[in-house]
Amino acid sequence: MFPCMIARTSTTDVISSGVGGTRNGALQLMHAELQVLSPLVPVREVNFLRFCKQHAEGVWAVVDVSIDTIRETSGAPSFVNCRRLPSGCVVQDMPNGYSKVTWVEHAEYEESQVHQLYHPLLRSGMAFGAQRWVATLQRQCECLAILMSSSVPTRDHTGITASGRRSMLKLAQRMTDNFCAGVCASTVHKWNKLNVGNVDEDVRVMTRKSVDDPGEPPGIVLSAATSVWLPVSPQRLFDFLRDERLRSEWDILSNGGPMQEMAHIAKGQDHGNCVSLLRASAMNANQSSMLILQETCIDAAGSLVVYAPVDIPAMHVVMNGGDSAYVALLPSGFAIVPDGPGSRGATSNGQVNRNGG
């Protein structure tokens, strides 16, 4: 539900599973890695208790609190020391079948380990605050509503079957999850940091081995991530990056020309929330055109543009409802966030595969 905010989560212990076959009174010990999509903001690693309580008919509360205080973690220097103070949400059933969600976030963290470029974002609460959780929740609920609907949105100009749409969306979700894991270097994958002398210190370069994973080409995966500040609004930057007609201005995969959108699957009310299949122009008559799978997401807290070249025969299988788990891809893209109340910022990340040792 929150792939851009939660890198990894697990239930360490179930103290109580609830009463009467419900989640009322459920108490769990959990571990999570919380992230902002930038190499300049270390992942927040927290251990906390989660308690679920039914306050009244149709009213539920889910509350978290850390079980340890802020302390030095010499064994994991890449993680920001963080404590989750009492936080959570109240969910209330509404007469129209919708839900009213009230979200509260409290946290204590060590700011010195965060790059000063991101201090305004964290201080404003837009990085880990309630606004970001609610915005992401709303966007994901819109996507689920479309997936569960039997009707196809009018913006979808594609002849893909319902099973093909689900398979394509599942592939796009895996692509975006891998992108996020590459930006923040979470423990989802085992990364090795490269120290390159002529690379700026704000650029993080890492490698990992890809072995026996049908969803990736075999060999060495190289990930390079950096953050930059740009004097442009997040909306304008997002619109520029997702426009296939302007692709040649920044993407080498475009072969110097505009791309053509072959398929479009809406994921929400905003036109920016969608999955697209793009076709790049061939460089010459003897070369086949390249297909690019792209997912774009936008809400009040920020936006994403994630893409990856895909194999043409494999995409034909996916669009016909085939298993997308065997489509190998390595994503690249951009995560765009506001730089506090005034100026704006952007984060970019790219991953490329190198075969061999």
Secondary structure, 3 states (H helix, E strand, C coil): CCCCCEEEEEEEEEEECCCCCCCCCCEEEEEEEECCCCCCCCCEEEEEEEEEEEEECCEEEEEEEECCCCCCCCCCCCCECEEEEEEEEEEEECCCCCEEEEEEEEEEECHHHCCHHHHHHHHCCCCCCHHHHHHHHHHHHHHHHHHHCCCCCCCCCCCCCHHHHHHHHHHHHHHHHHHHHHHHCCCCCCCEEECCCCCCCCCEEEEEEECCCCCCCCEEEEEEEEEEECCCCHHHHHHHHHCHHHHHHCCHHHCCCCCEEEEEEECCCCCCCEEEEEECCCCCCCCCCCEEEEEEEEECCEEEEEEEEECHHHHHHHHCCCCHHHCCCCCEEEEEEECCCCCEEEEEEEEEEECCC
